[in-house]
Amino acid sequence: MMDGMMGGIMSGNSMMGMCLMMGIGLFLLIILIGVTIYMVVRQLMKKSSVTDRPLLLLKERYVKGEINEEEYQLKRKVLNEK
């Protein structure tokens, strides 16, 4: 009786179904990890561009000659402390 049950459970169709389900699960896990990495990198990029904006504007003003080097260095130091 046990041989009959084990033979039915471990038949070719059941094994193929289990492998297919494991493959789908692995695929979904890889997709989930990829999406998570994408979202984290995207947030980090967005955050760094927001914090760099004041420094870029300050550098632009210095290059245009609107502020001198002393004023540039002082303001850059203040911005880097924040």
C-alpha positions as CSV (number, residue, x, y, z in Angstrom):
1,M,0.0,0.0,0.0
2,M,2.8,2.4,0.8
3,D,4.5,1.7,-2.5
4,G,1.4,2.7,-4.3
5,M,1.1,6.0,-2.5
6,M,4.8,6.9,-2.9
7,G,4.7,6.0,-6.5
8,G,1.7,8.3,-7.0
9,I,3.2,11.2,-5.1
10,M,6.6,11.0,-6.8
11,S,5.3,10.4,-10.3
12,G,6.8,12.3,-13.2
13,N,3.9,14.9,-13.4
14,S,4.2,15.7,-9.7
15,M,7.9,16.2,-9.8
16,M,7.6,18.3,-12.9
17,G,5.0,20.4,-11.2
18,M,7.1,20.8,-8.1
19,C,10.1,21.9,-10.2
20,L,8.0,24.4,-12.1
21,M,6.6,25.9,-8.9
22,M,10.1,26.2,-7.4
23,G,11.3,27.8,-10.7
24,I,8.5,30.3,-10.6
25,G,9.2,31.0,-6.9
26,L,12.9,31.6,-7.6
27,F,12.0,33.9,-10.5
28,L,9.7,35.9,-8.4
29,L,12.3,36.2,-5.7
30,I,14.9,37.4,-8.2
31,I,12.4,40.0,-9.5
32,L,11.6,41.2,-5.9
33,I,15.3,41.6,-5.1
34,G,15.9,43.5,-8.3
35,V,13.0,45.8,-7.7
36,T,14.2,46.4,-4.1
37,I,17.8,47.2,-5.3
38,Y,16.4,49.5,-8.0
39,M,14.2,51.4,-5.5
40,V,17.1,51.9,-3.0
41,V,19.5,53.1,-5.7
42,R,16.8,55.5,-7.1
43,Q,16.2,57.0,-3.6
44,L,19.9,57.4,-3.0
45,M,20.4,59.1,-6.3
46,K,17.5,61.4,-5.7
47,K,18.7,62.3,-2.2
48,S,22.3,63.0,-3.4
49,S,21.1,65.3,-6.2
50,V,19.0,67.3,-3.7
51,T,21.8,67.8,-1.3
52,D,24.3,68.7,-4.0
53,R,22.1,71.4,-5.6
54,P,23.2,74.2,-3.2
55,L,26.9,73.4,-3.8
56,L,26.3,73.4,-7.5
57,L,24.6,76.8,-7.3
58,L,27.4,78.2,-5.2
59,K,30.1,76.9,-7.6
60,E,28.2,78.4,-10.5
61,R,28.1,81.8,-8.7
62,Y,31.8,81.6,-8.1
63,V,32.6,80.7,-11.7
64,K,30.4,83.6,-12.9
65,G,32.3,86.0,-10.7
66,E,29.3,86.9,-8.5
67,I,31.3,86.0,-5.4
68,N,35.0,85.9,-4.6
69,E,37.1,82.9,-3.5
70,E,36.9,83.8,0.2
71,E,33.2,84.1,0.2
72,Y,32.9,80.8,-1.8
73,Q,35.1,78.9,0.6
74,L,33.2,80.3,3.6
75,K,29.8,79.3,2.2
76,R,31.0,75.9,1.0
77,K,32.2,75.2,4.5
78,V,28.8,76.1,5.9
79,L,27.0,74.0,3.4
80,N,29.2,71.0,4.0
81,E,28.5,71.2,7.7
82,K,24.7,70.7,7.1
